[in-house]
Amino acid sequence: MTDPESKLVLSSSGDGQNSTVVSPWELPWQDVWFELILSRLSLKELFLLKAVSQESKELVKEYFKYRFVVDLSSVGAKFNKGAFLALTEDMQNLRELVLKNTKDWLTDDVLMPVLGSNVHLRRVDLTGCNNISNLVLQVLASHCPELRELCLCSCHWVSQEGLTSVAMQCRKLEKLNLTGCWDIGDDTVIALVLFCQNLMSLHLGNIYGLTDEAVCTIARTCRHLQQLSLKGCWRVTDQAVRILAEYCPTLQGLQVRECRNITEISLSAMRKRKVRLDVPPKFDNKRKALVKLHLQI
């Protein structure tokens, strides 16, 4: 770590005769420190630098205000409540907040002030954060109307009330992951897509109460849909897939693994359209015999 008392010699000529001695802290913060130096440091290195001196503490604190992205997905388990509060206490310009792997310490009282202070958030990822509640979704809905992407994968606490609040206020949503949100069903998903008709990616895997009614509403409402996951939604049938094939011309990927009531009868139309599926083709015995005969010939 650089000695905080060290000086830099800035020379305007090759012979060093016209030179100026400055402290590193006198360099332009925005153009030099933020853009060229601090942006290349890890969070751990930033916290170490913050502890060097009063000047470095103010520098890093100001840089945290400037940051657009906080991604703790790779360090969340090693982080703690105090470090998160120190990182985010003055942030007001966040665009992305990724908090995967923070379930051991992330709670409502820690997260809600951050959401309330960052009204420009466009992406929030709370994958597996199970020590928070629907109060977080209500704060997100009331303060972050520009939200485009929300991931609540494995957030079993998500309720109809919380998600409906988000749908009503965050109508610019384009990507939503609700995989494993067991407590919601058709009514919630239908309300969601009626408010958020610009959805391009929707993951509804392992929502066991989901039926054809919700999927058909998705098909008829989300005309820009490109990716849809229904993995493990065993109540959904071929009828819903046929409606998807008819009403979703932009669909590029469909996940239906473990959907026991979806068969090749409906999936064949998707294959003809080159939609990417997560299950291989299944042939009945008659078709297998015809294929075998053709190969023999």
C-alpha angles and dihedrals in degrees: 000000000000117000106253090220094054119114134218122223112217114194126193093193136046094243093056093234094124100051137142128206113218138169116250088241090062092066114106106278099208101040100034113019099035101035102034107026118019094041088065096053127093121236090257091054091047092054090048091051090048089060096054100083145330090268093052090046091056091044095053092041090055091046091055088057088054097050118109097190134050112182116174096164093114098040104027096110090053094046125086141198095267094051092048092051091049090050098048106028094104101026116125104150103061117145098173130034116181114180105166114149094024097107095116095067110010112107137163095263091053098046106036097068090053092052091046093053098046107064093164096064112139101171130037124174118188098164111171095355098146101162093073131076144212089280085079091057091050091053090045091051095049097045108030111056092154093064112138104168130035126175118192097161112165092001095140092179094069111120136190092255095052096046094044089055090056092046093052095049104030101054094154092071112139103168126037129171116193098159110156096009091139100177096066127078145165097317093053095046092046092051090047097054093043089060098035104047095156094071113139099171124035125173116192100158120155095011093137097190094058115117141177090276093068095040092051090051089051090052094050095043110036101063093167095052114140104164128035128173120196095160112160094005092132096177092065114097142193090273091068092048091052090053090049090052090051101044105030108068093164096054111128104166134030126181115201104151113147091019097129095186095055113087141172088271089080100022093061090072090053091050091053088055090051092243109164111245129189094218128069121238115277119209127199119233094263093054091045090055092050091050091049091049091049091052092050091053 
